[in-house]
């Protein structure tokens, strides 16, 4: 199945999901050896795939364990510029759904064998929720929102560049 990434007017629309995996007041984040920032477990939704199935698939692919979804936590509309595929400085419009995952006893068996789209090795890191402001991470709203996780769906719009 193909990822939902559409070229539109020399830019891209991207549909993705992210998993919020919290254990002992730490959130699981991914780090690519080629970049200085951390990002959430997750990835692009495949054409014809529900966002729920996509986040379950991505969690398994990136951690080696199967988790269950607790609930949708955030909707993020993200506008940024990136060197993307064959277009330098491409405007990107990304729609991301972030799901809070249920705790599992398997959380301690998490491992990462994935490779990023750029070919860089990825590793998993448990970052303290109360110290997220000390890290460069995406999405940035995690820095404040994960400390006060509410029972409602948060909606964020980010415009960069």
C-alpha positions, 0 to 999 in steps of 0.5 A: 500500500502507498503512503498518503503523500500527495503532490499539490502545486509543487508542495505536498499534503501528508497524512500521518499518525503518531502514538503517545506511549507513556510509561512511568511518566516518560514518553517514548520518542524516536531519534534518527542518528542523522538528526538532532531532534526526537519525534513520535513513534508513528508514520504515514497512513497508507491509502485505504487504511484507517488512522487507527489501523495505521497507528497500530501498524506503526507502533508494531513496526517501530517497537516490536510490540502490539499495543491497544489504542486508548483514545485520540488525543490530538489533531495537528495541522502542520505547515512547514517547508522541507526538502522533500523528494525531488523538490527543494524548499517544498511547502508541506501541509501535514495532517497528523492524528496522535493517539494515546496508547494503553499501557501494556506489560510488554512496554519493557520489551520495546526494541527498535530495528527501524531505519528512517526514510533517509537511511539513518538508524533509528533508536527509541528513547524514554524522555521524562514528561516533565523535562521535555522542554529541554529537548528538541522534539516534534511535535513541539506541543508535547512539551507542555501538553503531555504534562496536563493530558486532558480527556478531550481532543486537543487541536493544534495548528503550527505554521513554520517557515 
